[in-house]
Amino acid sequence: MTVSIFADEEYVADVGTNSGWFAYTEWLAGIAPDGSESASFAEEGWSEEPAALAEELQSVTPDEMLADIHAKITAAAAQAADVVVVTDSTSGDATESET
């Protein structure tokens, strides 16, 4: 499944697969200081402080495998005014007809 990023409710880009997103959040959570915006973003998948998130993300460099995801998320955070969200577009409330 594809994971996408939105800035202020506007689609920005597909950032990768669920496994790629998981790898990215594991990496980010491992390097982000406790209580930082990037640590919160790694855990929650969204931020209401996109400027702070962008600043934190610009100060770190992932390995080559995660570089594309990182660049897209950093760019989306830099352009957002209010919120940046990563989603796989599933609601989590699937009805029986959807499963």
HUHUUR-V406623 format. One record per backbone hydrogen bond with DSSP energy under -1.0 kcal/mol. NH is the residue of the N-H (numbers start at 1). CO is the residue of the C=O. If there is no record, write none. Layout:
# HUHUUR-V406623
nh:co
NH:CO
NH:CO
This chain:
# HUHUUR-V406623
nh:co
3:16
4:87
5:13
6:85
7:10
8:83
10:7
12:5
13:5
15:3
16:3
18:1
21:17
22:18
23:19
24:20
25:21
26:22
27:23
28:24
29:25
30:26
32:28
36:33
40:36
41:37
42:38
43:39
44:40
45:41
47:84
53:49
54:50
55:51
56:52
57:53
58:54
60:57
66:63
70:66
71:67
72:68
73:69
74:70
75:71
76:72
77:73
78:74
79:75
80:76
84:47
85:6
86:45
87:4
98:95
